[in-house]
Amino acid sequence: MRDGQVLGFTEYRRRENEFRFTHTEIDPAIQERGLGTALVSGALDWIRASTGDKVSASCPFVTAFLERHPEYSDLTER
C-alpha cells in the first residue's frame, strides 16, 4: 500500500501442507518496477520461515517466478 492505495496483491488457496498461488496483480501504472517480484518473494520467504508447507502455482506470474528463481525449489519439490 502507498497512501492508502493497494498497489498489488497475490492470491492463494491453502490446502493441507500446500499454498497454491492462483493470481497476482500489480497496479498497471507501476508494473515493471519489481513490485511483483518483491511481493512473491516476500510471500515465499514467509512460507519458508513460518510453515513446513510446499508451494504450487496456477498463476502465470508465480509459475514464471519459480522457474527463474531456483533458490525457491525447496518449496516446490515433493
Secondary structure, 3 states (H helix, E strand, C coil): CECCECCEEEEEEEECCEEEEEEEEECHHHCCCCHHHHHHHHHHHHHHHHCCCEEEECCHHHHHHHHHCHHHHHHHCC
